[in-house]
Amino acid sequence: MNATALLREQVQQAHGFLNATLEGVTSEQAHWTPPGTANPLAATYVHAIVSQDVAINVVLQGGAPLFATEWAEKTGISEIQTKPTAEWAHRVRIDLPTARSYAQAVHAATDAYLATLTDEDLARVLDLTSVGFGQMTVGTLLNRMVLGHVDNMTGEISVLKGLQGAKGYPI
């Protein structure tokens, strides 16, 4: 198995785990404000989706995000911010089934992009200094900012469910 095939398989699994962790989440659970400075589940989920949309469709492919094109006004998200703030996290509202449909479109776009990559493509250097990340390779961006980020957000969502007495991870 080559590196791109492994990465694609891992991202597919991460998407599946995120989707399974979201099973059974109600609107009340999604918008519940946790104690301390943690963000509500809805904001965490939106951040996971939107950041991947931007990483894949804008940063890596030089296009526009799905939320601004074919999914404009159809994401189920009240307000999209690419650089979320605490204030935004507490006011954003989602229609969970619609937002999950948008997420599936983002995941499909990610998978389609990953299917086109060669191992050599992973070594291409990106200059992301304008957004505070310096220089990194395509492989690093995909590994940390897509795969790692989905896993991190899934963990946060699991904890937010658990704090509300619901089962977090599906296993």
Buried (B, 14 or more C-beta within 10 A) or exposed (E): EEBBEEBBEBBBEBBEBBBEBBEEBEEEBBBBEBEEEBBBBBBBBBBBBBBBBBBBBBBBEEEBBBBBEEBEEEBBBEEBBEEBEEEBBEEBBBBBEBBBBBBEBBBEBBBEBBEEBEEEBBEEEBEBEEEEBEEBBBBBBBBEBBBBBBBBBBBBBBBBBEBBEEEBBBE
